[in-house]
Amino acid sequence: MQYFYVALGGAMGSMGRYALSGWVGQSFGMGKFPIGTLMVNVLGCLVVGVLAGSAEKSQWLTADGRLFLFVGLMGGFTTFSAFGLETVQLVRGGDWMVASAYVAASVCVGLCLLALGFYGVQKLV
């Protein structure tokens, strides 16, 4: 049943991301700047912050509810929000060095590997 909650939330989140990103891009297009993706990422961070903060304070979410909301819905909407939540949790726990390493590795290593994959495939094909 847990996979169902994740799948249902993921499908809903992905559809929401597609719709919002497309609408923002068409409505507020800024040339080459990916405004739709930016809006999805920052809105996702705000929503996850509100959900996580309220769930921690009042304990209103069940384990299955967490799977549906955080892993499924918001994970499908934007995994950037999960990255943000994990980073904030590390900072709240006083693990500034771990948080900094996580941010640097995620951004730098992620972009380098994306470029490696992209250009590597283009050289092979």
PyMOL commands that set and color helices and strands:
alter all, ss='L'
color gray80, all
select helices_A, chain A and resi 2-28+35-58+63-77+80-92+96-124
alter helices_A, ss='H'
color red, helices_A
deselect
rebuild
show_as cartoon
